[in-house]
Amino acid sequence: MRVDRLVSEHGHTGQGQNFMGVQRIFTLNAILLTAGLLTLGYLISDVLLLVFAAVLIAVGLDGCAQAVARHAPLSRGWALVGVGSGIALIILGSLTLTATGLIQQFQDLGEQVADFWERVQVWLASRSELDIIDEIEPENGHLADAAGGVVGHAMTFGLSALGAISSLAIIIVLSGFLAANPALYRGGLVRLVPQDRRILADDTLSAIGHAMRWWFLGQLVSMAMLGTTVGLGLLLLGIDLWFALAVLTALLTFVPFLGPLIATVPIVAVGFAEGTQTGLIVLAGYLVIQNIEGSFITPMIQKKAVNLAPALLITTQVLLSLAFGIVGLILAAPLTIAAMVSVQKLYVEHVLGEVGTE
């Protein structure tokens, strides 16, 4: 009996050790797989960000098409065609009517901002008695190097512009296919999940789409409001570059928090270039408009989407801009929304069992 008990205990011990060894191997494999996927994701981050941008635009187009189909005697497909065609006509018409004047205004805007910055440096130099501005004039022997530098910068700019145009074309085509038949791609994603988790996966994708759709709508409303009010205010003050500043403000407003702050710099610079009193009026007016937008428009939209904590969003914007550049900064907010909704659905509600804690 004692021998049998020793053999039994030894067998159980061996099985326990084998189980612990298998568990350690499984944990190690999971860690290695996660690290490999993260590394692969970083290596193809440009492609993934383009795909995410296309998904974001497709979600917005799908939301607009559904809204039109509910209020008009049209199917969703024809509503999508109408929405896409309308947006394309508006963009092409605006570019056709205003492209020349807008480009000239942006050039003048850059010159005025540079002139304002030089005046600030001169004022700081006079105050601190330090020669901040060093005018560097190329000597005759370095003219060839200067010319070569100009050519190099021109080629770099041309390649960057070509890459941006190609990326934009890919996003437009991809978003069109995604918006045309979202159920196909959504069903494909759900089928990658084990069958007993597919309801949860589908519910999570629905929640992400709902939040991103309302965030996208909120940003469009904020862009239109800030761009229009800033343009009208500058026009009433008699500032010639009002149109360029209005367009720039609207575009930068797509990036929450940091975008409107960045837009403050050229607006205030042009205002103070017109005079101290004009600059103070422009600064005060812009702060009022921005506070109205942040106090009323954004909270109303966030009730339908997700409440983004400013500290969390700014931190994400900084990290993604350092890792992926301007594209990471632009897509930081919707990426944060997707992550927050996923955590809410998959962990807070499904694992912890807490519902309605957003």
C-alpha positions as CSV (number, residue, x, y, z in Angstrom):
1,M,0.0,0.0,0.0
2,R,2.8,2.4,0.9
3,V,4.5,1.7,-2.4
4,D,1.3,2.2,-4.3
5,R,0.8,5.5,-2.5
6,L,4.3,6.7,-3.3
7,V,3.9,5.8,-6.9
8,S,0.5,7.6,-7.0
9,E,2.0,10.7,-5.4
10,H,5.0,10.6,-7.8
11,G,2.6,10.3,-10.7
12,H,0.5,13.3,-9.6
13,T,3.7,15.3,-9.0
14,G,4.9,14.5,-12.5
15,Q,1.6,15.4,-14.1
16,G,1.6,18.7,-12.2
17,Q,5.1,19.5,-13.3
18,N,4.3,18.6,-16.9
19,F,1.2,20.9,-16.7
20,M,3.2,23.8,-15.3
21,G,5.8,23.3,-18.0
22,V,3.2,23.3,-20.7
23,Q,1.6,26.4,-19.2
24,R,5.0,28.2,-19.1
25,I,5.6,27.3,-22.8
26,F,2.1,28.5,-23.7
27,T,2.7,31.8,-21.9
28,L,6.1,32.3,-23.5
29,N,4.6,31.6,-27.0
30,A,1.8,34.1,-26.3
31,I,4.3,36.7,-25.3
32,L,6.5,36.0,-28.4
33,L,3.4,36.1,-30.6
34,T,2.2,39.4,-29.2
35,A,5.7,40.9,-29.6
36,G,5.9,39.7,-33.1
37,L,2.4,41.1,-34.0
38,L,3.3,44.5,-32.5
39,T,6.6,44.6,-34.4
40,L,4.8,43.6,-37.6
41,G,2.2,46.3,-37.0
42,Y,4.8,48.9,-36.5
43,L,6.6,47.9,-39.7
44,I,3.4,48.2,-41.7
45,S,2.0,51.1,-39.7
46,D,1.8,53.3,-42.8
47,V,-0.5,50.8,-44.5
48,L,-2.6,50.2,-41.3
49,L,-3.1,54.0,-40.8
50,L,-4.2,54.4,-44.4
51,V,-6.7,51.6,-43.9
52,F,-8.0,53.1,-40.7
53,A,-8.4,56.5,-42.3
54,A,-10.4,54.8,-45.1
55,V,-12.5,53.0,-42.5
56,L,-13.2,56.3,-40.7
57,I,-14.3,58.1,-43.9
58,A,-16.4,55.0,-44.9
59,V,-18.1,55.1,-41.5
60,G,-18.9,58.8,-42.0
61,L,-20.2,58.2,-45.5
62,D,-22.3,55.3,-44.3
63,G,-23.8,57.5,-41.6
64,C,-24.7,60.3,-44.0
65,A,-26.2,57.8,-46.5
66,Q,-28.4,56.2,-43.8
67,A,-29.6,59.6,-42.7
68,V,-30.5,60.6,-46.2
69,A,-32.2,57.2,-46.9
70,R,-34.4,57.7,-43.7
71,H,-35.6,61.2,-44.8
72,A,-35.8,60.7,-48.5
73,P,-37.5,58.1,-50.8
74,L,-34.1,56.6,-51.7
75,S,-32.4,53.3,-51.0
76,R,-29.2,53.3,-49.1
77,G,-27.2,52.6,-52.2
78,W,-28.6,55.6,-54.1
79,A,-28.3,57.7,-51.0
80,L,-24.6,56.8,-50.8
81,V,-24.1,57.7,-54.5
82,G,-25.8,61.0,-53.9
83,V,-23.8,61.8,-50.8
84,G,-20.5,60.9,-52.4
85,S,-21.3,62.8,-55.6
86,G,-22.4,65.9,-53.7
87,I,-19.2,65.9,-51.6
88,A,-17.1,65.5,-54.7
89,L,-18.9,68.3,-56.5
90,I,-18.5,70.6,-53.6
91,I,-14.8,70.0,-53.2
92,L,-14.1,70.2,-57.0
93,G,-16.3,73.4,-57.3
94,S,-14.6,75.0,-54.3
95,L,-11.1,74.2,-55.7
96,T,-12.1,75.5,-59.2
97,L,-13.5,78.8,-57.9
98,T,-11.0,79.5,-55.2
99,A,-7.8,77.6,-55.9
100,T,-5.8,80.5,-57.4
101,G,-6.8,83.0,-54.8
102,L,-6.4,80.5,-52.0
103,I,-2.9,79.6,-53.0
104,Q,-1.9,83.2,-53.3
105,Q,-3.5,83.9,-49.9
106,F,-1.6,81.0,-48.3
107,Q,1.7,82.4,-49.8
108,D,0.9,85.8,-48.4
109,L,0.0,84.2,-45.1
110,G,3.3,82.5,-44.8
111,E,5.1,85.7,-45.6
112,Q,3.2,87.6,-42.9
113,V,3.7,85.0,-40.3
114,A,7.5,84.9,-41.1
115,D,7.6,88.7,-41.0
116,F,5.8,88.7,-37.6
117,W,8.2,86.2,-36.2
118,E,11.2,88.3,-37.3
119,R,9.7,91.3,-35.6
120,V,9.2,89.3,-32.4
121,Q,12.9,88.2,-32.6
122,V,14.0,91.8,-33.1
123,W,12.0,93.0,-30.2
124,L,13.4,90.2,-28.0
125,A,16.9,91.1,-29.2
126,S,16.4,94.7,-28.3
127,R,15.1,93.8,-24.9
128,S,17.8,91.3,-24.0
129,E,20.6,93.0,-25.9
130,L,21.4,89.8,-27.7
131,D,21.8,89.4,-31.4
132,I,19.3,86.7,-32.0
133,I,18.9,87.1,-35.8
134,D,22.0,86.1,-37.7
135,E,21.8,87.0,-41.4
136,I,23.7,84.4,-43.3
137,E,24.6,85.3,-46.9
138,P,26.3,82.7,-49.0
139,E,29.7,83.5,-50.3
140,N,30.5,83.2,-54.0
141,G,32.4,80.0,-53.4
142,H,29.3,78.4,-51.9
143,L,26.7,79.3,-54.6
144,A,26.9,75.9,-56.1
145,D,26.3,74.2,-52.7
146,A,23.3,76.6,-52.1
147,A,21.9,75.8,-55.5
148,G,22.3,72.0,-54.9
149,G,20.5,72.4,-51.6
150,V,17.6,74.2,-53.3
151,V,17.3,71.4,-55.9
152,G,17.5,68.8,-53.1
153,H,14.7,70.4,-51.2
154,A,12.6,70.8,-54.3
155,M,13.0,67.1,-55.1
156,T,12.1,66.1,-51.5
157,F,9.0,68.3,-51.6
158,G,8.0,66.8,-55.0
159,L,8.3,63.3,-53.7
160,S,6.4,64.1,-50.5
161,A,3.6,65.7,-52.6
162,L,3.5,62.7,-54.9
163,G,3.3,60.3,-51.9
164,A,0.6,62.4,-50.3
165,I,-1.5,62.4,-53.5
166,S,-1.1,58.6,-53.9
167,S,-2.1,58.0,-50.3
168,L,-5.1,60.3,-50.7
169,A,-6.2,58.4,-53.8
170,I,-5.8,55.0,-52.1
171,I,-7.9,56.3,-49.1
172,I,-10.7,57.6,-51.4
173,V,-10.9,54.4,-53.4
174,L,-10.7,52.1,-50.3
175,S,-13.3,54.2,-48.4
176,G,-15.6,53.9,-51.4
177,F,-15.5,50.1,-51.5
178,L,-15.9,49.9,-47.7
179,A,-18.9,52.3,-47.6
180,A,-20.5,50.5,-50.6
181,N,-20.8,47.1,-48.7
182,P,-19.8,47.5,-45.1
183,A,-21.6,44.3,-44.1
184,L,-19.3,42.2,-46.3
185,Y,-16.1,43.4,-44.5
186,R,-17.7,43.5,-41.1
187,G,-19.0,39.9,-41.5
188,G,-15.5,38.8,-42.6
189,L,-14.0,40.3,-39.4
190,V,-16.6,38.6,-37.2
191,R,-15.9,35.2,-38.9
192,L,-12.3,35.4,-37.7
193,V,-13.5,35.2,-34.1
194,P,-14.5,31.9,-32.4
195,Q,-18.2,31.1,-32.9
196,D,-19.1,31.6,-29.2
197,R,-17.6,35.1,-29.2
198,R,-19.1,36.4,-32.5
199,I,-22.1,38.1,-30.9
200,L,-19.7,40.0,-28.6
201,A,-17.4,40.9,-31.5
202,D,-20.4,42.1,-33.6
203,D,-21.7,44.2,-30.8
204,T,-18.2,45.7,-30.2
205,L,-17.9,46.6,-33.9
206,S,-21.4,48.2,-33.8
207,A,-20.4,50.3,-30.8
208,I,-17.1,51.4,-32.4
209,G,-18.9,52.4,-35.6
210,H,-21.6,54.3,-33.7
211,A,-19.0,56.3,-31.6
212,M,-16.8,57.0,-34.6
213,R,-19.8,58.1,-36.7
214,W,-20.9,60.7,-34.2
215,W,-17.3,61.8,-33.6
216,F,-16.9,62.4,-37.3
217,L,-20.1,64.3,-37.5
218,G,-19.1,66.4,-34.5
219,Q,-15.8,67.3,-36.0
220,L,-17.5,68.3,-39.3
221,V,-19.8,70.6,-37.3
222,S,-16.9,72.1,-35.4
223,M,-14.9,72.6,-38.5
224,A,-17.8,74.4,-40.3
225,M,-18.6,76.5,-37.2
226,L,-15.1,77.7,-36.4
227,G,-14.1,78.1,-40.1
228,T,-17.2,80.2,-40.9
229,T,-17.1,82.4,-37.7
230,V,-13.4,83.0,-38.0
231,G,-13.7,83.9,-41.6
232,L,-16.6,86.3,-41.1
233,G,-14.9,87.9,-38.1
234,L,-11.7,88.5,-40.0
235,L,-13.6,89.8,-43.0
236,L,-15.5,92.3,-40.9
237,L,-12.1,93.5,-39.4
238,G,-10.9,94.1,-43.0
239,I,-8.1,91.5,-42.9
240,D,-7.3,90.5,-46.5
241,L,-6.2,86.9,-45.7
242,W,-9.6,86.0,-44.1
243,F,-10.4,83.2,-46.5
244,A,-7.0,81.4,-46.1
245,L,-7.2,81.7,-42.3
246,A,-10.8,80.4,-42.3
247,V,-9.9,77.4,-44.4
248,L,-6.8,76.7,-42.3
249,T,-8.8,76.9,-39.1
250,A,-11.4,74.6,-40.4
251,L,-8.8,72.0,-41.5
252,L,-6.9,72.2,-38.2
253,T,-10.1,71.8,-36.2
254,F,-10.4,68.2,-37.3
255,V,-7.6,67.5,-34.8
256,P,-9.2,68.0,-31.4
257,F,-7.6,70.3,-28.7
258,L,-4.2,70.7,-30.5
259,G,-5.6,71.7,-33.9
260,P,-7.4,74.8,-32.7
261,L,-4.4,75.8,-30.6
262,I,-2.1,75.5,-33.6
263,A,-4.6,77.6,-35.7
264,T,-4.2,80.4,-33.1
265,V,-0.6,81.1,-34.2
266,P,-1.3,82.3,-37.8
267,I,-4.5,84.0,-36.8
268,V,-2.9,86.0,-34.0
269,A,0.2,86.7,-36.1
270,V,-1.8,88.2,-38.9
271,G,-4.0,90.2,-36.5
272,F,-1.0,91.8,-34.8
273,A,0.6,92.4,-38.2
274,E,-2.4,94.7,-38.8
275,G,-1.8,96.5,-35.5
276,T,-1.8,95.9,-31.8
277,Q,-5.5,96.7,-31.3
278,T,-6.5,94.5,-34.2
279,G,-4.4,91.7,-32.8
280,L,-6.0,91.9,-29.4
281,I,-9.5,91.9,-30.9
282,V,-8.7,88.9,-33.1
283,L,-7.2,87.0,-30.1
284,A,-10.2,87.8,-27.8
285,G,-12.7,86.9,-30.5
286,Y,-11.0,83.6,-31.4
287,L,-10.9,82.6,-27.7
288,V,-14.6,83.3,-27.3
289,I,-15.5,81.3,-30.5
290,Q,-13.3,78.4,-29.4
291,N,-14.8,78.4,-25.9
292,I,-18.3,78.4,-27.3
293,E,-17.4,75.4,-29.5
294,G,-15.8,73.6,-26.7
295,S,-18.6,74.3,-24.2
296,F,-21.6,73.5,-26.3
297,I,-20.9,71.8,-29.6
298,T,-18.3,69.2,-28.4
299,P,-20.3,68.1,-25.2
300,M,-23.5,67.6,-27.3
301,I,-21.7,65.4,-29.8
302,Q,-19.8,63.5,-27.1
303,K,-23.1,62.4,-25.5
304,K,-23.6,60.4,-28.7
305,A,-20.0,59.2,-29.1
306,V,-17.6,58.9,-26.2
307,N,-16.3,61.3,-23.7
308,L,-12.6,61.9,-24.4
309,A,-10.6,63.0,-21.4
310,P,-8.4,65.9,-22.6
311,A,-5.2,64.6,-20.8
312,L,-5.6,61.1,-22.3
313,L,-6.2,62.5,-25.8
314,I,-3.3,65.0,-25.7
315,T,-1.0,62.3,-24.5
316,T,-2.1,59.9,-27.3
317,Q,-1.7,62.7,-29.8
318,V,1.8,63.4,-28.7
319,L,2.9,59.8,-28.6
320,L,1.3,58.9,-32.0
321,S,2.7,62.1,-33.6
322,L,6.2,61.1,-32.4
323,A,5.8,57.5,-33.7
324,F,4.0,58.1,-37.0
325,G,4.2,61.8,-37.7
326,I,1.4,64.0,-38.9
327,V,-0.8,61.1,-39.8
328,G,-0.6,59.8,-36.3
329,L,-1.6,63.2,-34.9
330,I,-4.6,63.4,-37.2
331,L,-5.9,59.9,-36.4
332,A,-5.1,60.0,-32.7
333,A,-8.6,60.9,-31.6
334,P,-10.5,58.2,-33.6
335,L,-7.9,55.6,-32.6
336,T,-8.4,56.6,-29.0
337,I,-12.2,56.3,-29.4
338,A,-11.9,52.8,-31.0
339,A,-9.6,51.7,-28.1
340,M,-11.8,53.1,-25.4
341,V,-15.0,51.5,-26.8
342,S,-13.2,48.2,-27.2
343,V,-12.0,48.2,-23.6
344,Q,-15.5,49.2,-22.5
345,K,-17.2,46.3,-24.4
346,L,-14.6,43.6,-24.1
347,Y,-13.2,44.1,-20.6
348,V,-15.4,46.4,-18.5
349,E,-18.8,44.9,-19.6
350,H,-17.8,41.4,-20.6
351,V,-15.2,40.5,-18.1
352,L,-16.0,42.8,-15.1
353,G,-19.8,42.7,-15.7
354,E,-20.2,46.5,-15.3
355,V,-22.6,48.1,-17.8
356,G,-23.1,51.8,-18.5
357,T,-19.8,53.0,-17.0
358,E,-18.6,55.1,-19.9
